[in-house]
Amino acid sequence: MNITAQGLVKFSGKKKVIDHLSFHLGEGGTLGIYGKSGSGKTLLMQMLAGATSPDEGEILYDGNAFPPDAAILKKKIGYLPQSNPLYPGMRILDFLLFLARLYQLNGAGYARVEKIISLCGLENEKSKTIRELSQGCKQRLGIAQVLIHDPDLLLLDEPVHGLDPRQTQELLSILKTVGEHKTMIVSSGEWSNIARLCPRMISFSAPPEEKFTQEEEEEEEENVLFNFPEE
C-alpha cells in the first residue's frame, strides 16, 4: 500500500500542532516520525490510522480517500498505539489465537499465529501469561498483535519506548525484517532509533546537535521533512 498526505492541519485545542504537512510513501517504504512528547507525532499516527480526522487536508491510501471508520482501513492497516491495551491474564498463544478469530482467519489462524510468534522471537514465551512478560516482550507482542491479519500498512507509535538498549536493538532488528515486506511508519522520541531504521523522516522537533560531514548534512536535508507549526 502507498499512502499520501496532502496539506494536513491538526489543532489541539487552539494550538496548531500539524501545519500543512504533505508527504508520499510508496509501497514497501519505511518512514520515521521524530518528535518530543506533545510535538504532534501521535496525532499524526492517529490520523493516518483513521482514529481521528484532520482539520484540513486529506489522506489517500493507494490513491483513494476513505472515511476514518471505513472497514477496509481496519483490514489493510495494523496500528500499534503508544499505550497498547493487553489482557494480562491471557497466555500469549491464547491472546493471538483470539485475535486470529476476530479477524476471521479460521483454519489458517493457528499457522499464522505460529509464524508471527517465530518472527517476533516469542517461541519461548508463548505459554506465559502477559503479566509475566518483560517490557521488551510486551512490545514484541504488540508487534505480533498488529501483524496477525497481515496488513499492508503498519503504523507503530513509539514501539521501543521504555526499552533498555539491548531490548531496543532486538526490537529494531525485528522491525527491519518486518519492513522488508510492508509499508511501515514508525514514530519515536529518540532520533537515533529513527535514524537506524528509517531512510526518510518527518521531524516535529529539532534533531539533537550532532557533527555531520557536508555529505551527511546534504543527505539529511534531502531525507528529513521538518514540520514546525508557527506560534
C-alpha positions in Angstrom: 0.0 0.0 0.0 1.2 3.5 -0.7 0.0 6.5 1.4 -0.2 10.2 0.5 -0.9 13.1 2.9 -2.0 16.3 1.4 -1.9 19.6 3.4 -2.7 18.0 6.8 -3.6 20.5 9.5 -4.5 19.5 13.0 -5.2 21.6 16.1 -5.1 20.5 19.7 -7.4 23.0 21.3 -6.4 26.3 19.9 -2.8 25.2 19.2 -1.9 24.2 15.7 0.1 21.0 16.1 0.4 19.9 12.5 0.8 22.6 9.9 0.0 21.8 6.2 2.0 18.6 6.2 2.3 16.7 2.9 4.3 13.6 2.0 4.1 10.4 0.0 5.3 7.0 1.0 5.5 4.4 -1.7 4.6 0.7 -1.3 7.2 -1.1 0.8 8.7 2.1 2.0 9.7 2.9 5.6 9.1 6.4 7.1 10.1 7.7 10.6 8.3 10.3 12.6 10.5 12.0 15.2 9.4 14.5 17.8 9.5 15.2 21.5 6.5 14.5 23.7 3.5 16.6 22.7 5.0 17.6 19.4 2.3 16.0 17.2 3.7 12.7 16.2 1.0 10.7 17.9 -1.7 12.9 16.5 -0.3 12.2 13.0 -0.3 8.5 13.6 -3.9 8.6 14.8 -4.9 10.5 11.6 -3.1 8.0 9.4 -4.8 5.1 11.2 -8.2 6.7 10.8 -8.6 7.1 14.6 -9.2 10.9 14.1 -9.7 13.2 11.2 -7.5 16.1 10.1 -9.0 19.6 10.4 -7.8 20.3 6.9 -6.3 18.2 4.1 -6.8 14.6 3.2 -5.1 11.2 3.3 -5.1 8.9 0.3 -4.5 5.1 0.6 -3.4 3.7 -2.8 -4.9 6.9 -4.3 -8.2 6.6 -2.5 -9.8 8.6 0.3 -11.8 6.7 2.9 -13.9 7.8 5.9 -11.9 7.3 9.2 -14.1 4.4 10.3 -14.1 2.6 7.0 -13.9 -1.2 7.4 -11.4 -1.5 4.6 -8.9 0.5 6.6 -9.1 -1.8 9.6 -8.3 -4.7 7.2 -5.4 -3.0 5.5 -3.8 -1.2 8.5 -2.0 -2.6 11.5 -1.9 0.2 14.1 0.0 -0.1 17.4 -0.7 2.9 19.7 1.8 4.0 22.3 -0.4 2.7 25.1 -1.2 -0.7 23.8 -4.1 -2.5 25.6 -3.3 -6.1 26.5 -5.1 -8.7 28.6 -2.6 -9.5 31.5 -4.2 -12.8 32.4 -4.1 -14.4 29.0 -1.3 -16.5 27.6 0.4 -15.2 24.6 -0.7 -18.1 22.4 -4.3 -17.8 23.5 -4.3 -14.0 23.0 -3.0 -14.2 19.4 -5.4 -17.0 18.6 -8.2 -14.9 20.0 -7.2 -12.1 17.6 -7.0 -14.5 14.7 -10.6 -15.5 15.3 -11.6 -11.8 15.5 -10.1 -11.3 12.0 -11.9 -14.5 10.8 -8.7 -16.3 9.8 -10.5 -19.6 10.6 -8.4 -22.6 9.6 -5.4 -20.6 8.7 -5.3 -18.9 12.1 -3.1 -21.3 14.1 -0.4 -21.4 11.3 -0.5 -17.6 11.1 -0.1 -17.3 14.9 2.9 -19.7 15.0 4.6 -17.8 12.1 4.2 -14.5 13.8 5.4 -15.9 17.2 8.5 -17.1 15.5 9.0 -13.8 13.6 8.8 -11.8 16.8 11.0 -14.1 18.8 8.4 -15.2 21.3 8.7 -19.0 20.9 10.0 -19.4 24.5 7.3 -17.1 25.9 4.1 -18.2 24.2 2.9 -20.3 27.2 3.4 -17.4 29.6 0.6 -15.0 30.7 1.1 -11.5 29.5 1.6 -10.2 33.1 4.7 -12.4 33.3 6.4 -10.8 30.3 9.2 -8.3 30.4 8.5 -4.9 28.9 10.6 -5.9 25.8 8.5 -9.0 25.3 5.3 -7.0 25.7 6.4 -4.7 22.9 7.2 -7.7 20.8 3.7 -9.0 21.5 2.3 -5.6 20.4 4.1 -6.1 17.0 2.8 -9.6 16.7 -0.7 -8.3 17.5 -0.7 -5.9 14.6 0.8 -8.4 12.2 -1.9 -11.1 12.7 -4.2 -10.1 9.9 -1.3 -9.5 7.5 -2.0 -5.7 6.9 -0.4 -3.8 4.0 0.5 -0.7 6.2 2.0 -0.7 9.7 1.7 2.3 11.9 3.8 1.9 15.0 3.7 4.6 17.6 6.7 4.6 19.9 7.3 0.8 19.7 10.7 0.9 21.5 9.6 3.5 24.2 10.9 2.5 27.7 13.1 -0.3 26.5 16.8 -0.7 27.5 19.5 -0.6 24.8 19.6 -4.4 24.3 15.8 -4.7 24.0 15.7 -1.7 21.7 18.3 -3.2 19.4 16.4 -6.5 19.3 13.1 -4.9 18.5 14.6 -2.6 15.8 16.1 -5.8 14.2 12.6 -7.3 14.2 11.1 -4.2 12.7 13.8 -4.1 10.0 12.8 -7.6 9.0 9.1 -6.8 9.0 9.7 -3.6 7.0 11.2 -5.6 4.1 7.7 -6.8 3.2 5.4 -4.0 4.5 4.8 -0.3 4.1 5.8 1.0 7.6 5.6 4.2 9.5 7.3 4.3 12.9 7.4 7.1 15.5 9.9 7.7 18.3 11.1 10.4 20.6 14.7 9.2 20.1 16.4 10.4 16.9 18.9 7.6 16.9 16.2 4.9 16.8 14.5 6.5 13.8 17.8 7.1 12.0 18.8 3.5 12.4 15.6 2.1 10.9 14.1 4.7 8.5 15.7 6.1 5.4 13.2 9.0 5.4 11.9 11.1 8.3 9.4 13.7 9.3 10.6 15.7 12.3 8.3 17.7 14.6 11.3 18.7 16.8 14.8 19.9 16.1 17.1 16.9 15.9 19.9 16.6 18.5 23.0 18.6 17.8 25.5 16.2 16.0 28.5 16.7 13.9 27.8 15.8 10.3 30.1 15.8 7.3 29.0 18.0 4.5 27.8 14.9 2.6 25.8 13.7 5.6 24.2 17.2 6.1 23.1 17.3 2.4 21.7 13.8 2.8 19.8 14.8 5.9 18.3 17.9 4.2 17.1 15.6 1.4 15.6 12.9 3.5 14.1 14.8 6.5 10.9 16.8 6.3 10.6 19.3 9.1 7.1 20.4 10.3 7.3 23.2 12.9 3.9 25.0 13.2 4.0 28.8 13.6 3.4 30.0 17.1 
